[in-house]
């Protein structure tokens, strides 16, 4: 994968009415558990189960699944190699990794997300009853399967309105002084393609990616080597600097505060917003309160609508909003909610967003 190779749009409609799922795991227990968890759902059909990646690749042309769940550690062919082959041979096929949330499991899962896996779920723990494991698996896996095949919003993209008290951002003669990105499903791959295209920005860049602890540190480490920006996982008290990017740590909201003429990072574990911590809305709202019209917000691929209310606050303060388009998004939930509300100044394909960030921060 090169910095300039942008993903083939993946399937958004189930091939035969119901969503067809192929389960790939060397554990018979896990295959049975996933099959049982999905078998009662009227819109989902488990079409097969295989014990390794090689067997799964051989069955995909016959079974024609819409989604493949992949364990990472398997004999013969592991999940990472299977994912590489799926991306090469079946680029439109959706893939969800099964992961343990250990440091080792997180590292392998993050590698899979960077290679183009659409999402991941945590493997069911051995604690508790079978019913508890099934309920936990359903709660996490079902929304992640269905998110790709939700009916497309019928509402057209609205033009961005000029909100009361706001000055149109495109007419400004000075650059924005801080930029922020919110992203979820498909984020590691999208950010991995965006960051090599960014120049050495004259402003600080803050990033909220919906991920648990360990994953966000791995994300920062990977992005740090992809371009001229220095990328770190954010820590409380850090002073925001130009040409630096700060990734919100898992399980903490990222905010900013003004102190002695500088902007500093504030972290807290306040209530989840949009079922998320970190939340894009929390960051965007904080920036709108502290920086007013000097904020450039960017919303990339992701499920749900986190970032919508925060974008409303930024726009009301006179800031600017850019969102990723449907065609290049893994899931057009978060950017779509902003665009459909008429809050996006620009709706752009992924490869056009870095030049737009650069342009708007160096006017």
Buried (B, 14 or more C-beta within 10 A) or exposed (E): BEBEEBBEEBBBEBEEEBBBBBBBBBBEEBBEBBBBBBEEBEEBBBBBBBBBBBBBBEBBEEBBBBBBBBBBBBEEBBBBBBBBBBBEEBEBBBBBBBBBBEEEBBBBBBBBBBBBBBBBBBBBEEEEEEEEBBBBBBEBBBBBBBBBBEEEBEEEBEEBEEBEEBEEBEEBEEBBBBBBBBBBBBBBBBBBBBBBBBBEBEBBBBBBBBBEEBBBBBBBBBBBEBBEBBBBBBEEEBEBEBBBBBBBBBBBBBBBEEEEEEBBBBBEEEEEBBEBBBBBBBBBBBBBBBBBBBBBBBBBBBBBBBBBBBBBBBBBBBBBBBBBBBEBBBBBBBBBBBBBBBBBBBBBEBBBBBEBBBEBBEE
